[in-house]
Amino acid sequence: MDRLSALLMRLDFSADTFFEGAFCGRSHFPAQPGIGHLHLVRQGPAAFTHDDGTRLQVEQPALIFYPRPLAHGLDTSAGTARLLCATVRLAGDDAVIDSLPSCLHVPLAQAPAMDGVLGLLFDEAQYGGMGQKLVLNRLCDVLIVQLLRHALAGKLISAARLFGLSEPALAKALAAMHDHPGRPWAVASLATLCGMSRSRFARQFHAVIGCPPAEYLTGQRMLRAQALLRQGRLVQDVALEVGYGSQPAFTRAFRACTRLSPRDWLAQAGPAGPVGGRLAQGDS
């Protein structure tokens, strides 16, 4: 069994469609415990807004997936959009669920492998008879699996983080690096968290994650650094917060990971990163 199948079999997820058709206006979706949302924009325009001020403008057919609770607004007042919307119940391993992005945006043109399921979904929405809602729900379940497959292949989701957190033997070390990347983690201290010897931990980590612990920690530090830079933090302050003793040392590590200095990277990325965008370079 492949890793994604094994992971999803340990989670409890199901879609429940609640709207399909033409929509013009505004709607708000509050955050509800254990509930995410799937929005299929068959025809735009549509805008999704979030409490942190970010805005996702959708002009072309796309999937927008909120895998966990996140309050968001939907605005199609610029025109009439064709939508299919579903709530998504996703429960099980909280650490694995939290490793998913808060919002995942995938234009349909970039995911041709989904065309078959989307065709069935559109046909059922238009022509379905008795049992239509059940069929739509099950097709949305399949679509979510395909969406996660696409996101992993395109590195929109960190495979190392997603699958690593599902490995009980490594979960504590991974969570420690994710939550506190600026701490001076050593292989020995991470191994102790997992109740392993240093050599066994290093071997198992590399076998599951695909890189040594130090390389993975650097990737997590760079992700945190990029988020802080977008918030307007000074480079020297970011360097200290993510575990580097000096700004030059941080800049060398940042450049090795992104091929840009922190300031040049920020000039390209902008102060507010794209909603549901690709994970930063250096993520393992």
C-alpha positions in Angstrom: 0.0 0.0 0.0 1.4 3.4 -0.9 2.0 6.1 1.8 -0.9 8.3 0.9 -3.4 5.5 1.0 -2.1 4.2 4.3 -2.3 7.7 5.8 -5.8 8.5 4.6 -7.0 5.1 5.9 -6.0 6.3 9.4 -8.0 9.5 9.0 -11.8 9.9 9.0 -12.8 12.3 6.2 -16.0 12.8 4.3 -17.5 15.5 2.0 -21.1 16.8 2.2 -22.2 18.9 -0.8 -24.5 21.7 0.1 -24.6 23.9 -3.0 -24.3 23.5 -6.8 -25.2 26.0 -9.4 -25.0 29.7 -10.3 -24.2 32.1 -7.5 -24.0 35.9 -7.5 -23.5 37.7 -4.2 -21.6 37.2 -1.0 -21.5 34.4 1.6 -19.5 33.8 4.8 -18.3 30.5 6.2 -17.5 30.6 9.9 -14.8 28.3 11.4 -16.5 25.2 12.9 -14.6 22.6 14.9 -13.6 19.6 12.7 -15.1 21.2 9.6 -13.2 22.3 6.4 -14.6 23.3 3.0 -14.1 22.4 -0.6 -15.1 25.0 -3.3 -15.1 24.0 -6.9 -15.2 27.1 -9.1 -16.4 25.8 -12.4 -16.7 29.3 -13.8 -15.6 32.6 -12.3 -15.0 35.2 -11.2 -15.0 34.5 -7.4 -13.0 36.0 -4.6 -12.2 34.3 -1.3 -11.2 36.5 1.7 -9.7 35.5 5.0 -9.5 37.1 8.5 -5.8 37.7 8.2 -6.5 40.1 5.2 -5.3 37.8 2.4 -7.5 37.6 -0.6 -7.6 34.9 -3.3 -9.0 36.1 -6.7 -10.2 33.2 -8.9 -10.8 34.0 -12.6 -10.4 30.5 -14.1 -11.9 27.1 -13.1 -10.2 26.0 -9.8 -10.4 24.0 -6.6 -10.1 25.8 -3.3 -9.7 23.4 -0.4 -9.7 24.4 3.3 -8.8 21.1 5.0 -9.4 22.4 8.5 -11.5 25.2 10.1 -10.8 28.6 8.6 -13.4 31.4 8.5 -13.6 32.8 5.0 -15.8 34.8 2.7 -16.9 34.2 -0.8 -17.7 37.1 -3.1 -19.0 36.8 -6.7 -20.5 40.3 -6.9 -18.3 41.0 -9.9 -20.4 38.5 -11.9 -22.2 35.2 -11.7 -20.0 32.2 -10.8 -20.8 28.5 -11.2 -19.9 26.7 -8.0 -20.1 23.4 -6.2 -19.4 23.7 -2.5 -19.1 21.0 0.2 -18.2 20.9 3.9 -15.4 18.4 4.6 -15.1 16.5 7.9 -11.5 15.6 8.6 -10.7 13.9 11.8 -8.0 11.6 13.3 -4.4 12.5 13.8 -4.4 16.3 14.7 -0.7 16.7 13.9 -1.1 15.3 10.4 -4.2 17.5 9.8 -2.3 20.6 11.0 0.5 19.9 8.6 -1.8 20.6 5.7 -1.9 24.1 4.3 -4.7 26.3 5.6 -5.9 26.9 2.1 -5.0 25.0 -1.1 -5.7 26.6 -4.5 -5.3 24.5 -7.6 -6.4 25.8 -11.0 -8.0 22.9 -12.9 -5.9 23.6 -16.0 -2.8 22.5 -13.9 -4.4 19.2 -12.8 -5.5 17.3 -16.0 -5.5 14.0 -14.0 -8.6 15.2 -12.3 -10.6 15.6 -15.6 -12.2 12.2 -15.3 -13.6 12.7 -11.8 -14.6 16.3 -12.6 -16.5 15.1 -15.7 -18.4 12.6 -13.6 -19.1 15.3 -11.0 -20.4 17.8 -13.5 -22.6 15.2 -15.2 -24.1 14.1 -11.9 -24.7 17.7 -10.8 -26.5 18.4 -14.1 -28.3 15.1 -14.9 -28.3 13.0 -11.7 -31.5 11.4 -10.5 -32.2 9.6 -7.3 -29.3 9.3 -4.9 -27.6 12.3 -6.5 -26.4 13.9 -3.2 -24.8 10.6 -2.2 -23.0 10.3 -5.5 -21.8 13.9 -5.4 -20.5 13.4 -1.9 -18.5 10.3 -2.9 -17.1 11.9 -6.0 -16.0 14.8 -3.8 -14.2 12.3 -1.5 -12.4 11.0 -4.6 -11.6 14.5 -5.7 -10.0 15.3 -2.4 -7.7 12.3 -2.6 -6.7 13.3 -6.1 -6.2 16.9 -5.0 -3.8 15.7 -2.2 -2.0 13.5 -4.7 -1.6 16.5 -7.0 -0.4 18.8 -4.2 2.2 16.3 -3.0 3.5 15.8 -6.6 3.7 19.5 -7.1 5.2 20.2 -3.7 2.3 22.3 -2.6 2.3 20.1 0.4 5.5 18.9 2.2 5.6 15.1 1.8 8.2 14.9 4.5 6.1 16.7 7.0 2.9 15.0 6.1 4.2 11.5 6.1 6.7 12.0 8.8 4.1 13.2 11.3 2.2 10.0 10.7 5.2 8.0 11.8 4.8 7.6 15.6 8.5 6.9 16.0 9.5 10.2 14.5 6.5 12.4 15.3 7.9 14.0 18.5 11.2 15.1 16.8 9.4 16.5 13.8 6.9 18.4 16.0 9.8 19.8 18.0 11.5 21.1 14.9 8.3 22.5 13.4 7.3 24.3 16.7 10.7 25.5 17.7 13.0 25.6 14.7 15.2 28.2 16.3 16.4 25.9 19.1 19.9 24.3 18.7 18.6 20.8 18.0 21.2 18.1 17.8 20.7 14.6 16.5 21.3 13.3 20.0 18.6 15.5 21.6 16.1 14.6 18.9 16.8 10.9 19.3 16.2 11.2 23.0 12.8 12.7 22.3 11.9 9.7 20.2 13.4 7.2 22.7 16.0 5.9 20.2 19.8 5.8 20.0 21.4 8.5 18.0 22.5 6.1 15.1 19.1 4.4 14.9 17.2 7.7 14.9 19.5 9.1 12.1 19.0 6.0 10.0 15.2 5.9 10.5 14.8 9.6 9.9 16.7 9.5 6.6 14.8 6.4 5.5 11.4 7.9 6.2 11.9 11.6 5.5 14.5 11.3 2.7 17.2 13.6 4.2 19.3 14.0 7.4 17.8 15.7 10.4 20.1 18.7 10.1 19.0 19.3 6.5 15.3 19.0 7.5 15.8 21.5 10.4 17.4 24.0 8.0 14.4 23.8 5.7 12.0 24.5 8.7 14.2 27.4 9.7 14.0 28.9 6.2 10.2 28.5 6.1 9.9 30.3 9.5 12.4 33.0 8.3 10.4 33.6 5.1 7.2 34.0 7.1 8.9 36.5 9.5 10.4 38.5 6.6 7.0 38.8 5.0 5.8 40.3 8.3 8.3 43.1 8.0 10.8 41.8 10.6 14.4 43.0 10.3 16.9 40.5 8.9 19.1 40.6 11.9 16.1 39.8 14.2 14.9 37.0 12.0 18.4 35.5 12.0 18.4 35.3 15.8 14.9 34.0 16.0 15.5 31.1 13.7 18.7 29.9 15.4 21.6 31.7 13.7 24.2 33.5 15.8 24.8 36.3 13.3 23.2 37.9 10.3 26.0 36.8 7.9 25.6 33.1 8.9 21.8 33.3 8.3 22.3 35.1 5.0 24.6 32.3 3.8 22.2 29.6 4.8 19.3 31.5 3.3 21.1 32.0 0.0 22.1 28.3 -0.2 18.5 27.4 0.2 16.8 29.9 -2.1 19.7 31.2 -4.3 18.8 34.7 -3.1 19.6 37.0 -0.2 16.8 37.6 2.3 16.2 41.1 0.9 16.2 40.0 -2.7 13.9 37.1 -1.9 11.5 39.4 -0.1 11.5 41.8 -3.1 10.4 39.0 -5.3 8.0 37.4 -2.9 6.4 40.5 -1.6 5.3 41.2 1.9 2.2 39.0 1.7 2.7 35.5 0.3 0.2 34.0 -2.1 -2.7 32.1 -0.5 -2.2 28.4 -0.8 1.0 28.9 -2.8 3.9 26.7 -3.3 6.0 25.9 -0.2 9.2 27.8 0.0 12.4 26.5 -1.4 14.4 24.6 1.2 11.3 22.7 2.5 12.1 19.0 2.7 
